[in-house]
């Protein structure tokens, strides 16, 4: 890749703004699949096709959007909730025993907490991942 191509990728990445985070999780077990999918919009009710503008009746206005770094943190936060809920569902229908589910949920929370610490630490290093 030449310097011009690298500069273009860097420019595009620096201008990325995320308006929605979507996380899904499926747990497979002997009693079937437990599936959870959640999405979270960021400070807007827009559809993805509005290209950063929202019609509020008086014309289009810019909407707030997350930076790439904030979107990574939001994905981590939402992902943890989706993972925990999927395991709770699997526990509720007997796909996982209470002890299995509780141990897995504890591990999920600890792993996501470490990931959040890592993501926040990367911000101090200029966002290097």
PyMOL CGO cylinders between C-alpha atoms (Angstrom):
from pymol import cmd
from pymol.cgo import CYLINDER

trace = [
    CYLINDER, 0.00, 0.00, 0.00, 1.44, 3.38, -0.95, 0.3, 1, 1, 1, 1, 1, 1,
    CYLINDER, 1.44, 3.38, -0.95, 1.48, 6.54, 1.23, 0.3, 1, 1, 1, 1, 1, 1,
    CYLINDER, 1.48, 6.54, 1.23, -1.51, 8.08, -0.55, 0.3, 1, 1, 1, 1, 1, 1,
    CYLINDER, -1.51, 8.08, -0.55, -3.63, 5.00, 0.06, 0.3, 1, 1, 1, 1, 1, 1,
    CYLINDER, -3.63, 5.00, 0.06, -2.56, 4.88, 3.73, 0.3, 1, 1, 1, 1, 1, 1,
    CYLINDER, -2.56, 4.88, 3.73, -3.42, 8.57, 4.14, 0.3, 1, 1, 1, 1, 1, 1,
    CYLINDER, -3.42, 8.57, 4.14, -6.84, 8.01, 2.60, 0.3, 1, 1, 1, 1, 1, 1,
    CYLINDER, -6.84, 8.01, 2.60, -7.60, 5.12, 4.97, 0.3, 1, 1, 1, 1, 1, 1,
    CYLINDER, -7.60, 5.12, 4.97, -6.40, 7.20, 7.95, 0.3, 1, 1, 1, 1, 1, 1,
    CYLINDER, -6.40, 7.20, 7.95, -8.60, 10.15, 6.87, 0.3, 1, 1, 1, 1, 1, 1,
    CYLINDER, -8.60, 10.15, 6.87, -11.68, 7.96, 6.43, 0.3, 1, 1, 1, 1, 1, 1,
    CYLINDER, -11.68, 7.96, 6.43, -11.13, 6.21, 9.76, 0.3, 1, 1, 1, 1, 1, 1,
    CYLINDER, -11.13, 6.21, 9.76, -10.76, 9.56, 11.56, 0.3, 1, 1, 1, 1, 1, 1,
    CYLINDER, -10.76, 9.56, 11.56, -14.12, 10.71, 10.15, 0.3, 1, 1, 1, 1, 1, 1,
    CYLINDER, -14.12, 10.71, 10.15, -16.11, 7.57, 11.02, 0.3, 1, 1, 1, 1, 1, 1,
    CYLINDER, -16.11, 7.57, 11.02, -19.04, 8.26, 13.31, 0.3, 1, 1, 1, 1, 1, 1,
    CYLINDER, -19.04, 8.26, 13.31, -21.31, 5.55, 14.62, 0.3, 1, 1, 1, 1, 1, 1,
    CYLINDER, -21.31, 5.55, 14.62, -24.99, 6.16, 15.36, 0.3, 1, 1, 1, 1, 1, 1,
    CYLINDER, -24.99, 6.16, 15.36, -26.04, 2.64, 16.34, 0.3, 1, 1, 1, 1, 1, 1,
    CYLINDER, -26.04, 2.64, 16.34, -24.47, -0.37, 18.05, 0.3, 1, 1, 1, 1, 1, 1,
    CYLINDER, -24.47, -0.37, 18.05, -25.92, -3.86, 17.51, 0.3, 1, 1, 1, 1, 1, 1,
    CYLINDER, -25.92, -3.86, 17.51, -24.93, -6.92, 19.54, 0.3, 1, 1, 1, 1, 1, 1,
    CYLINDER, -24.93, -6.92, 19.54, -26.27, -10.47, 19.30, 0.3, 1, 1, 1, 1, 1, 1,
    CYLINDER, -26.27, -10.47, 19.30, -25.59, -13.67, 21.17, 0.3, 1, 1, 1, 1, 1, 1,
    CYLINDER, -25.59, -13.67, 21.17, -26.71, -17.26, 20.67, 0.3, 1, 1, 1, 1, 1, 1,
    CYLINDER, -26.71, -17.26, 20.67, -26.26, -20.05, 23.18, 0.3, 1, 1, 1, 1, 1, 1,
    CYLINDER, -26.26, -20.05, 23.18, -26.74, -23.56, 21.88, 0.3, 1, 1, 1, 1, 1, 1,
    CYLINDER, -26.74, -23.56, 21.88, -27.75, -26.35, 24.19, 0.3, 1, 1, 1, 1, 1, 1,
    CYLINDER, -27.75, -26.35, 24.19, -29.53, -29.67, 24.34, 0.3, 1, 1, 1, 1, 1, 1,
    CYLINDER, -29.53, -29.67, 24.34, -32.88, -27.90, 24.73, 0.3, 1, 1, 1, 1, 1, 1,
    CYLINDER, -32.88, -27.90, 24.73, -32.39, -25.64, 21.70, 0.3, 1, 1, 1, 1, 1, 1,
    CYLINDER, -32.39, -25.64, 21.70, -30.90, -22.23, 21.07, 0.3, 1, 1, 1, 1, 1, 1,
    CYLINDER, -30.90, -22.23, 21.07, -31.22, -19.12, 23.18, 0.3, 1, 1, 1, 1, 1, 1,
    CYLINDER, -31.22, -19.12, 23.18, -30.82, -15.99, 21.09, 0.3, 1, 1, 1, 1, 1, 1,
    CYLINDER, -30.82, -15.99, 21.09, -30.64, -12.37, 22.25, 0.3, 1, 1, 1, 1, 1, 1,
    CYLINDER, -30.64, -12.37, 22.25, -30.15, -9.39, 19.95, 0.3, 1, 1, 1, 1, 1, 1,
    CYLINDER, -30.15, -9.39, 19.95, -30.20, -5.78, 21.07, 0.3, 1, 1, 1, 1, 1, 1,
    CYLINDER, -30.20, -5.78, 21.07, -29.43, -2.53, 19.32, 0.3, 1, 1, 1, 1, 1, 1,
    CYLINDER, -29.43, -2.53, 19.32, -28.71, 0.82, 20.86, 0.3, 1, 1, 1, 1, 1, 1,
    CYLINDER, -28.71, 0.82, 20.86, -28.98, 4.14, 19.05, 0.3, 1, 1, 1, 1, 1, 1,
    CYLINDER, -28.98, 4.14, 19.05, -26.76, 7.02, 20.08, 0.3, 1, 1, 1, 1, 1, 1,
    CYLINDER, -26.76, 7.02, 20.08, -28.52, 10.29, 20.88, 0.3, 1, 1, 1, 1, 1, 1,
    CYLINDER, -28.52, 10.29, 20.88, -30.84, 10.00, 17.88, 0.3, 1, 1, 1, 1, 1, 1,
    CYLINDER, -30.84, 10.00, 17.88, -33.94, 8.32, 16.54, 0.3, 1, 1, 1, 1, 1, 1,
    CYLINDER, -33.94, 8.32, 16.54, -32.73, 8.37, 12.95, 0.3, 1, 1, 1, 1, 1, 1,
    CYLINDER, -32.73, 8.37, 12.95, -32.68, 5.50, 10.52, 0.3, 1, 1, 1, 1, 1, 1,
    CYLINDER, -32.68, 5.50, 10.52, -29.23, 4.66, 9.22, 0.3, 1, 1, 1, 1, 1, 1,
    CYLINDER, -29.23, 4.66, 9.22, -30.04, 6.08, 5.79, 0.3, 1, 1, 1, 1, 1, 1,
    CYLINDER, -30.04, 6.08, 5.79, -30.22, 9.75, 6.81, 0.3, 1, 1, 1, 1, 1, 1,
    CYLINDER, -30.22, 9.75, 6.81, -26.48, 10.33, 6.47, 0.3, 1, 1, 1, 1, 1, 1,
    CYLINDER, -26.48, 10.33, 6.47, -26.06, 12.25, 9.70, 0.3, 1, 1, 1, 1, 1, 1,
    CYLINDER, -26.06, 12.25, 9.70, -29.16, 14.43, 9.35, 0.3, 1, 1, 1, 1, 1, 1,
    CYLINDER, -29.16, 14.43, 9.35, -32.47, 14.18, 11.14, 0.3, 1, 1, 1, 1, 1, 1,
    CYLINDER, -32.47, 14.18, 11.14, -35.72, 15.73, 9.93, 0.3, 1, 1, 1, 1, 1, 1,
    CYLINDER, -35.72, 15.73, 9.93, -37.28, 17.48, 12.93, 0.3, 1, 1, 1, 1, 1, 1,
    CYLINDER, -37.28, 17.48, 12.93, -40.08, 19.16, 11.01, 0.3, 1, 1, 1, 1, 1, 1,
    CYLINDER, -40.08, 19.16, 11.01, -38.25, 22.45, 10.48, 0.3, 1, 1, 1, 1, 1, 1,
    CYLINDER, -38.25, 22.45, 10.48, -35.67, 20.93, 8.17, 0.3, 1, 1, 1, 1, 1, 1,
    CYLINDER, -35.67, 20.93, 8.17, -32.70, 18.65, 8.57, 0.3, 1, 1, 1, 1, 1, 1,
    CYLINDER, -32.70, 18.65, 8.57, -30.35, 19.16, 11.51, 0.3, 1, 1, 1, 1, 1, 1,
    CYLINDER, -30.35, 19.16, 11.51, -27.10, 17.34, 12.29, 0.3, 1, 1, 1, 1, 1, 1,
    CYLINDER, -27.10, 17.34, 12.29, -27.40, 14.48, 14.78, 0.3, 1, 1, 1, 1, 1, 1,
    CYLINDER, -27.40, 14.48, 14.78, -24.90, 13.47, 17.39, 0.3, 1, 1, 1, 1, 1, 1,
    CYLINDER, -24.90, 13.47, 17.39, -22.77, 10.44, 16.61, 0.3, 1, 1, 1, 1, 1, 1,
    CYLINDER, -22.77, 10.44, 16.61, -20.10, 8.50, 18.46, 0.3, 1, 1, 1, 1, 1, 1,
    CYLINDER, -20.10, 8.50, 18.46, -16.46, 8.51, 17.61, 0.3, 1, 1, 1, 1, 1, 1,
    CYLINDER, -16.46, 8.51, 17.61, -14.92, 5.18, 16.69, 0.3, 1, 1, 1, 1, 1, 1,
    CYLINDER, -14.92, 5.18, 16.69, -13.29, 4.98, 20.14, 0.3, 1, 1, 1, 1, 1, 1,
    CYLINDER, -13.29, 4.98, 20.14, -16.60, 5.65, 21.92, 0.3, 1, 1, 1, 1, 1, 1,
    CYLINDER, -16.60, 5.65, 21.92, -18.36, 3.11, 19.70, 0.3, 1, 1, 1, 1, 1, 1,
    CYLINDER, -18.36, 3.11, 19.70, -15.86, 0.44, 20.76, 0.3, 1, 1, 1, 1, 1, 1,
    CYLINDER, -15.86, 0.44, 20.76, -16.66, 1.16, 24.42, 0.3, 1, 1, 1, 1, 1, 1,
    CYLINDER, -16.66, 1.16, 24.42, -20.42, 1.23, 23.71, 0.3, 1, 1, 1, 1, 1, 1,
    CYLINDER, -20.42, 1.23, 23.71, -20.15, -2.11, 21.92, 0.3, 1, 1, 1, 1, 1, 1,
    CYLINDER, -20.15, -2.11, 21.92, -18.38, -3.57, 24.92, 0.3, 1, 1, 1, 1, 1, 1,
    CYLINDER, -18.38, -3.57, 24.92, -21.03, -2.27, 27.33, 0.3, 1, 1, 1, 1, 1, 1,
    CYLINDER, -21.03, -2.27, 27.33, -23.95, -3.47, 25.23, 0.3, 1, 1, 1, 1, 1, 1,
    CYLINDER, -23.95, -3.47, 25.23, -22.23, -6.75, 24.38, 0.3, 1, 1, 1, 1, 1, 1,
    CYLINDER, -22.23, -6.75, 24.38, -21.81, -7.58, 28.05, 0.3, 1, 1, 1, 1, 1, 1,
    CYLINDER, -21.81, -7.58, 28.05, -25.51, -7.03, 28.71, 0.3, 1, 1, 1, 1, 1, 1,
    CYLINDER, -25.51, -7.03, 28.71, -26.50, -9.18, 25.74, 0.3, 1, 1, 1, 1, 1, 1,
    CYLINDER, -26.50, -9.18, 25.74, -24.14, -11.99, 26.77, 0.3, 1, 1, 1, 1, 1, 1,
    CYLINDER, -24.14, -11.99, 26.77, -25.41, -11.94, 30.36, 0.3, 1, 1, 1, 1, 1, 1,
    CYLINDER, -25.41, -11.94, 30.36, -29.05, -11.94, 29.25, 0.3, 1, 1, 1, 1, 1, 1,
    CYLINDER, -29.05, -11.94, 29.25, -28.53, -14.85, 26.84, 0.3, 1, 1, 1, 1, 1, 1,
    CYLINDER, -28.53, -14.85, 26.84, -27.01, -16.90, 29.66, 0.3, 1, 1, 1, 1, 1, 1,
    CYLINDER, -27.01, -16.90, 29.66, -29.88, -15.94, 31.98, 0.3, 1, 1, 1, 1, 1, 1,
    CYLINDER, -29.88, -15.94, 31.98, -32.32, -17.11, 29.31, 0.3, 1, 1, 1, 1, 1, 1,
    CYLINDER, -32.32, -17.11, 29.31, -30.43, -20.39, 28.92, 0.3, 1, 1, 1, 1, 1, 1,
    CYLINDER, -30.43, -20.39, 28.92, -30.54, -20.83, 32.70, 0.3, 1, 1, 1, 1, 1, 1,
    CYLINDER, -30.54, -20.83, 32.70, -34.28, -20.09, 32.80, 0.3, 1, 1, 1, 1, 1, 1,
    CYLINDER, -34.28, -20.09, 32.80, -35.22, -22.73, 30.23, 0.3, 1, 1, 1, 1, 1, 1,
    CYLINDER, -35.22, -22.73, 30.23, -32.83, -25.35, 31.63, 0.3, 1, 1, 1, 1, 1, 1,
    CYLINDER, -32.83, -25.35, 31.63, -30.29, -25.19, 28.79, 0.3, 1, 1, 1, 1, 1, 1,
    CYLINDER, -30.29, -25.19, 28.79, -27.65, -24.35, 31.41, 0.3, 1, 1, 1, 1, 1, 1,
    CYLINDER, -27.65, -24.35, 31.41, -27.73, -25.38, 35.04, 0.3, 1, 1, 1, 1, 1, 1,
    CYLINDER, -27.73, -25.38, 35.04, -27.91, -22.52, 37.54, 0.3, 1, 1, 1, 1, 1, 1,
    CYLINDER, -27.91, -22.52, 37.54, -24.32, -23.22, 38.62, 0.3, 1, 1, 1, 1, 1, 1,
    CYLINDER, -24.32, -23.22, 38.62, -23.06, -23.26, 35.01, 0.3, 1, 1, 1, 1, 1, 1,
    CYLINDER, -23.06, -23.26, 35.01, -24.89, -20.07, 34.09, 0.3, 1, 1, 1, 1, 1, 1,
    CYLINDER, -24.89, -20.07, 34.09, -23.81, -18.21, 37.22, 0.3, 1, 1, 1, 1, 1, 1,
    CYLINDER, -23.81, -18.21, 37.22, -20.15, -19.18, 36.70, 0.3, 1, 1, 1, 1, 1, 1,
    CYLINDER, -20.15, -19.18, 36.70, -20.28, -18.16, 33.04, 0.3, 1, 1, 1, 1, 1, 1,
    CYLINDER, -20.28, -18.16, 33.04, -21.98, -14.84, 33.87, 0.3, 1, 1, 1, 1, 1, 1,
    CYLINDER, -21.98, -14.84, 33.87, -19.34, -14.08, 36.49, 0.3, 1, 1, 1, 1, 1, 1,
    CYLINDER, -19.34, -14.08, 36.49, -16.62, -14.77, 33.91, 0.3, 1, 1, 1, 1, 1, 1,
    CYLINDER, -16.62, -14.77, 33.91, -18.38, -12.64, 31.30, 0.3, 1, 1, 1, 1, 1, 1,
    CYLINDER, -18.38, -12.64, 31.30, -18.53, -9.66, 33.66, 0.3, 1, 1, 1, 1, 1, 1,
    CYLINDER, -18.53, -9.66, 33.66, -14.85, -10.00, 34.59, 0.3, 1, 1, 1, 1, 1, 1,
    CYLINDER, -14.85, -10.00, 34.59, -13.75, -10.35, 30.95, 0.3, 1, 1, 1, 1, 1, 1,
    CYLINDER, -13.75, -10.35, 30.95, -15.74, -7.33, 29.81, 0.3, 1, 1, 1, 1, 1, 1,
    CYLINDER, -15.74, -7.33, 29.81, -14.40, -5.28, 32.75, 0.3, 1, 1, 1, 1, 1, 1,
    CYLINDER, -14.40, -5.28, 32.75, -10.85, -6.12, 31.60, 0.3, 1, 1, 1, 1, 1, 1,
    CYLINDER, -10.85, -6.12, 31.60, -11.75, -5.19, 28.03, 0.3, 1, 1, 1, 1, 1, 1,
    CYLINDER, -11.75, -5.19, 28.03, -13.16, -1.85, 29.17, 0.3, 1, 1, 1, 1, 1, 1,
    CYLINDER, -13.16, -1.85, 29.17, -9.99, -1.13, 31.13, 0.3, 1, 1, 1, 1, 1, 1,
    CYLINDER, -9.99, -1.13, 31.13, -7.93, -1.99, 28.04, 0.3, 1, 1, 1, 1, 1, 1,
    CYLINDER, -7.93, -1.99, 28.04, -10.08, 0.24, 25.79, 0.3, 1, 1, 1, 1, 1, 1,
    CYLINDER, -10.08, 0.24, 25.79, -9.82, 3.19, 28.17, 0.3, 1, 1, 1, 1, 1, 1,
    CYLINDER, -9.82, 3.19, 28.17, -6.06, 2.59, 28.44, 0.3, 1, 1, 1, 1, 1, 1,
    CYLINDER, -6.06, 2.59, 28.44, -5.74, 2.64, 24.64, 0.3, 1, 1, 1, 1, 1, 1,
    CYLINDER, -5.74, 2.64, 24.64, -7.18, 6.15, 24.61, 0.3, 1, 1, 1, 1, 1, 1,
    CYLINDER, -7.18, 6.15, 24.61, -4.13, 7.30, 26.57, 0.3, 1, 1, 1, 1, 1, 1,
    CYLINDER, -4.13, 7.30, 26.57, -1.94, 5.72, 23.87, 0.3, 1, 1, 1, 1, 1, 1,
    CYLINDER, -1.94, 5.72, 23.87, -3.57, 7.60, 21.01, 0.3, 1, 1, 1, 1, 1, 1,
    CYLINDER, -3.57, 7.60, 21.01, -6.20, 4.91, 20.37, 0.3, 1, 1, 1, 1, 1, 1,
    CYLINDER, -6.20, 4.91, 20.37, -3.70, 2.26, 19.27, 0.3, 1, 1, 1, 1, 1, 1,
    CYLINDER, -3.70, 2.26, 19.27, -5.29, -1.17, 19.31, 0.3, 1, 1, 1, 1, 1, 1,
]
cmd.load_cgo(trace, "trace")
